[in-house]
Amino acid sequence: MAEMTPMMKQYFEIKKEYPDTILMFRLGDFYEMFFDDAKTAARELELVLTGRDCGQAERAPMCGVPFHSADSYIAKLVSNGHKVAICEQLEDPALAKGIVQRGVIRIITPGTVIESSMLDESKNNFLACIFCENKKAAGICFADVSTGALHLTEISGSGVENKINNELGRFVPSEIIISGATSALEKVSRFITERLSATVEQPEDKYFDKAACLYETLRHFKVSSVAEIGIDEDSGEAVVALGATLKYLKEAQKSELENIREVDFYSDAQFMKIDASSRRNLELCETMRNREKKGTLLWVLDKTKTPMGKRLMRSCIEQPLMSMARITRRQNAVAFLAEETVLRNEIRMDLSDVHDIERLMARIVYGTANAKELKALETTAVLLPAVKKNLENTRSELLNDIYERIDTLDDVAELINSAITDDPPFSVREGGMIKDGFNAELDSLRDIVNNGKGYIASIQANEQEKTGIKKLKIGYNRVFGYYIEVPNAF
């Protein structure tokens, strides 16, 4: 039997670690897929299935997509319920000795997407984790890695399955992680299948080990006790759900999730109890017939100007408050802005040009942001001082708190403005991203690239002056590269 090529050996070694994903294997300017992955991708993406010599008698089925436009293809695969592993070249092919080193840098699933092009800006994209060893108590965690939002609760008492379904109906996750015992809950399984368009992952039981999940939680938040992050010490199921969520996200993102810094540990008593059927019949955020926004309560109330505002408005409607103090605090802020028409319009104008700063920050943290997104962050940061100024000395406790918490990001705006060109390219590989004058060494190297002939001529002139050899020349050939040529007499 013929031996496989070194590249195909490398492919199989990596694929073995990700058997349940479509592996996008970087080859030059393309992400290639092979064998069953290629057949699946060709069918889902309507790509032409070709073949590649792999050292075997039969050619390997293959299809590929350009790396610079891969997002739309990945989005389609993920929306159809597939997991996608991105395998990148980890070194410059021109400098590699032998086969280019490659490795998976991210796993993209419906609940771990951070690309704005794959997300609806008006709502969160939640990953849910449910841990329920018995029907007496359950821990549920909801995480939106694209914004850093993390919500956690523990429910107990009678009707645990119905309570789990109510929480799922409130957050509407796109992906759900469940333990083996949870999968046996018939009402929950039926609700997920019939009411949610969510993919379900069931890792091995060791994934939900209580000690390991507690350790993961303490390590991530850098605390010695869960009480330090507002979680009750006896909330064992909740801690397991949280720890399993963090582990799953870290394995997918291949990072430490630096944008997830706090957890909202809530009780179901904080919000109005609305069961799934009532939520559907009330048409809070989507209509019963077409499941669209138009004609819903959200459609009537949502006059927000920013993506963050749209998500907050949806959250307020899906999770009505029960605390009279919090309701009154919010009403006072709304009343103040309703009375101050001029101020309200000024704030609305300032907010109209604000980009999705939550998701921009996530992409920066995970190292996937491009220069255009950095400029979007700058244009947003430039607007923040005006927004903050308009909230100064209001007659609202809530607005005053918001005023105190606003960081105007002056240093960030200044750094991006001084470093990034006004109209940067989409990709770093295109060059021309950094402004002249930002870095002296870069300016020198750029001058060499742009004025190569003049640079060589100046070296030649300097060498002629130093040596006194007027006929000294600098030449070039493909064997030796650049060389200095002098007459025999010297």
N, C-alpha and C positions, 0 to 999 in steps of 0.2 A: 504493500500500500504506500502510495506516494506521501511524502512528508508535507505538512502544511507550511505555507510561507510564514516568515517571522511576524509579519503584520497580522495575519489571520490568527496566529497563536496568541498574540497580544490581545486581539479582539475577544477570543474565547475565554481567556483568563479574566478579563474584566466583566464579560457577560455572565460568567458563572456566579459573580457576586450579586447580580441584579437580574435574576431569572424571570421575575414578573413585571419587568419594565420593557419599554421600547428603548433600546440603546442607540442614541445618536452619536456616532463615532466620527470625530473630526479628522478629515483627510483633506489637507490644503484648504481650499475655500468652500468646502462642502461638508455637511453632516451626512454621513452615509449610514444606511441600515442594511443588515444582511439577514439571509435565511428567513425564518418565520417573522421576524420583526419587519423585514422588507416587504413580505407579502401582506402583512397587516397594514403597514403604512401606505403601500401602493393602493390598496383597496379603499382605505379611509380618506386619503388625500388625492386620489385620482392621479397617481404618478405612474410613469412608465416603469415597469419592472425589467431590469436588465440583469447582467451577470458579470462576475469578476473571477479571474483566475486566482485560485487559492492554494494551488499545489496538489489538488485532488483531481480525480478523473472528471468530475462534474463541476461546472462553474458555480460559484456561490450566487444565489439570487440576491439582487442588490437594487436599491433605489436611494436617491439622495435629494437634499434641498440645499440651496445656497445659505451659508452661515449668516450672512448679513440680513437675510429676510426670513429667518427661521421662525420668528415669533408667531406669525400667522399660522404656520403649519403645526407648531407645538400647541397653540391654542385650540385648534380643531381636534387634535388627538386627545388633549386633556378634557375638552368639553364632551367628547364621546366616551369618557370614562377610563382612558388609558393613563398609565404612569409613564413618564418620559425621563430617562437619565441622560444628562448632557455630559459627554466624554470629550474633554478638550486636550489639545496638544499643550503639554506643560513645559516645553522648551522650544527654542527657535529651530525649525527644521534645518536651517542653513548651518547651524552650529552643532547639531546632534551627531554623535558618533554611533553609527548603526541605526537601529529602529528608534523613532522619535518617542520620547516618554509621554504617555497619556494617562489620564485619570478622570474619574467622574467628579465634577465640581458642583453639581446640583441634581436633585431629583424633583421633578415638577409633577404635582398631583393637583386635583381640583381644589384642595384646601390649603395648598402651599404656594399658590401663584403670587408673584409680586409685580409682574409687568402690568403697567397701566393699560396697555393695549388689549390685555386679556380679561380685564375687570370692568365691572359696571361702577362708575364713580359715585353713583347715588346710593350704594349700599355696601355694607361690609361683606367680606368673603370669609366666612367662619369655618374653621376646622373644629369639630366637636369630638370629645372623648368621653365615653360613658363607662363607668366601672360600677357594677352591681353584683356582689357575691351572692346576695339573697334578695328576697323581695321586701326586706325591711328597711334598707337604706341604699342610696346611690350617690356617687359623686359625678358631677358633670362639669367639664371644662370647655369653654368656647374661646378659641384664639384666632385672631386675624393677624397673620404675620405681615401683611402688607401695610398695616397701620400701627402695629404694636399693641393692639387692644387685647386684653386677657380677662375673661370673666369666669368665675368659679362659684359653684354652689354645691351644697349637700342637702339632699331631701330624704325624709324618713316618714314613718307613720303608715297609715292605711293608704291604699291607692298609689303606690310608688310608680307603677307603670304609667298610669294616667299623668302623674306629675312629670315624669320624664318626657312624655309626649308633648305636654304643654310647654316645657322649656325648649324642646326642639322646634315647636311651632313658633315660638317667640323669636328665636335666633336664625332659623332656616339655614342650617349649615350646608355647605356644598360637599363636604366629606366627613365621614364619621368613623372614629376608631372605637371598636368595642372589644370587650374581653369575652372569653368563651362562655362564661356564665350569663353575660348580658345578652348574647346571641340567642339564648334559650327563652328570653322574655317574649312571648308570642305577640302581645299587644304592641310592644315597641317595634319588633321586626315588621309587623304588618303596617304600622304607621309610617315607618321609613320607606317601605316599598310602595305604599299607595299614595302618600301625601308629599313626600320629599323627593326632589331630583338629586339625590346625594349618592356618592359612591361609598361603599363600606369596606373598611379594612379590619381584619381580625388577626393581629399579631399573636405570637406564641404567648402562653400564659405567663412565662417568666418576665415578659414585658411589663406585667402589672404587679411585680413583686413589691410588697409594701416598703421594705427597708430600702430597696434600690430607688424607688420613686421618691421617698423622703430625702434620701441623699442627693438625688438630682435636683430637687426643689431647693434645698438649702444651699447647694453649690452654685446654682444659677443666680439666686438672689443675694448670695454672699451674706447669709445670716446663720445664726446658730439655733434658731427656733422659728417655726412657722408663725408663731404669735407676733414676731417682729414685722411680718408682712400682712398682718390683719386676719390670719386664719386661725380659727379655734383649734386648740391643741388636740381635741378629741374628734376632729373631723377627718378620720382615717380614710374614708372612701374618696373624699374630695382631694386629699393630698395624692392619692394614687392616680386619680384622673389628671391632676396637674403635672405630676412627674412624668407620666406616660406621654402626655402632650408635648412637654419640653423635649423629651428624648426623641420623639417622632420628628419634630420640627428640626432639631439639630442634625439628625441623620439626613433629612431632606435638603436642608440649606447648606450643610457642611460648614456651619458657623456657630458662634456662641449666642446668636439672637440678641445682639446688643440693643436693639430697639424695644425689646420687651423688658421693662424695668419695674413694673408694678402689677399687682393683681387686684382685681375688683372682686372681693369675696362677698357675695350678697346672699340674702335669704329670700325665699319666694314671698315672704310677707312684705317685702319692700315695694312690690309691684302688684297691681291689680291682677287677680287671677282670671284669665280668659282662656277657656279651653279651646282646643283646635277647631271644633265645629263653630263655636261662636265667633272666633277670630275670622274664619272663612266667611260666615254669613254677614258679618259686619262690614266686610270689604274694606278693611283698614288700609292695606297697602296694595292689594291687587283684587281685581274683579273676579267673581265666581266663574263667569262664562269664559272670558278670554285670558284671564290671569295677567291683565295689564294694569298700568298705573292710572290711566285716564278713567275717571268716574269714581275714584276711591276717596277716602278721607285725606290720605296723603296728597293726592292730586289737588284737592281744594286748598290745603294749608301750606303746601310747600312753595314758598316764594324766595327760597334761599339763593344766595349768589355764589357759594363755594361748594366744592365736593364734600368738604368736611361738614358744612352746614346741612347738606342733603342727607348725609348719613346720620347726623345728630337728630334731625327732624324725624326720620324714619324710626330711630331708636325710641324717641319720646312717645311716638304713637303706638309702637309695638309693646312698649313697657310703661304703661301709665303709672305714675307715682301714687303711693298710698300715704306717704308722710305729709301731714298738713303743713309742717314747717317748711319742707322743701318745695311744696306746691306754692305756698305763699311767697316764698323767696323768688321763685321763677315768675309768678304773676306780677310782683312789684317791678321786676326788671322790664317785663313786657309793657306794663302800664307807663313806666317812665319813657320808654322809647316811643310809645304810641302818642304821648303828649308832645314830645320834642321832635316835631316833624322835620325841621331843618337839620338837626343833628342826625336823626335817623337816615335821612337821604344822603348826607355826607358819608356816613359809615357804609351805607349800601354802595355808593360809588367807589369808595376805597376797596371794598371787598370784591367788586366785580372783576378785578384783574388778578385776584389771588389764585395761585395754582394749588394743586393738591399736595400741600406741604407734608402731610402725614406719609403719603406713599412715596413722595420724593425722598424723604429722609430714610425710609426703609431701603430704597434702592441704593442710596449712598452707603448705608451701613453694610449692605451685602455686596458692595463692590460691583454693581451692575448698572449704575447710572452713567449716562453719557454726558458730553459737554453741554448739549442743548438743555438737558435736565438741570445741570448746575446753573445755567443762566436763568432757567425758570425759577430756581430757588432764589437767585439774586433779585429778580424783578419782584418776587413776593416779599422778600426781606425789606426792600426799599419802601414798600407800602406800610410796613408795620408801625413805624414811628407816628404816622398820621392817624392810624387806627387807635393806637394807644393814647395819643393826645386827645382824641375825641371822647375817650372814656374817663378822662380825668375829672374828679370831683362830681360824679353823678350822685343822684339821690337813691341809688339802688345798691344794696349790700352785695348782691351777686355780680353786678357790673363792676363794682369797686374791687372785688376779688379777682375778676378777670383782668382788670387793669394792672393789678400788682403782679400777676403771673406772666404777663406778656413780656417775652424777651425780644427786643427789636432786632437782634442778630446783626448789629452794625458791623462787627468784626467779620462775620461770614460774608456779608454783601461786599465789603471792601476787598477782601481776599479774592473772591471770585471776579470782581470787576477788574482788579489789577492783573489777574492771571489769565483769564479766558477771553478770547476774541469775541467781538460783538455778534458775529454770525459764525459760530463754530461748526465744523463738520459733524455729521452724525456719528461717524466712527473714528476712534483714535488712530486707526491705521491710515486714514486719509491725510493726517498731518495738519499743520496750520491751526492747532487748537490753542496754543499758548501765545500770549501777546509778546511782541518785541519789547525788550527792556525789563521783563520780569525776572529773567535768569541770565546772568552774564555768560555762563558756560554754554547754555542752549543757544544764545545769540551768536556765539563764536562758531558753534557747529553748524548752525543754520546758514551763516555767511559762507562757510566752506562749501556747503551743498549748493547754495544758490549762485555763488561766484567762484566755482572751482577753478576755472582757467586763471582768473585774476589772482587767486590764492597761490597757485603753483608758480605763477609769474613772479609774485612777490618773494617767494622762497628762493627762486632762482636768482633774483636780483640781490637778495641778502647774501647768498652764498658767493656770488661773484664779487661782491664788495669785501667779504671777510677773507676770501682766498686770494683776491687780486687776479683771478683767472677770468678774463673778459669773455672767453669762448665757452665757459662752463654752461652746460645745459641740463635740464631735467627731462628725462624721457619716460616712456611707459610701454611695457608689453605684458602679455597675459601670463608669461612664465614667471617673471621676477616682480611684476608690479611696477611701482615707480622707482627710478634709479637716477643717479647723477653721472653724467658723461663729461669727461675732461679730455682735452687733446693729449696725444702721446708725450708731447714735450713737457707736460706737467705731471 
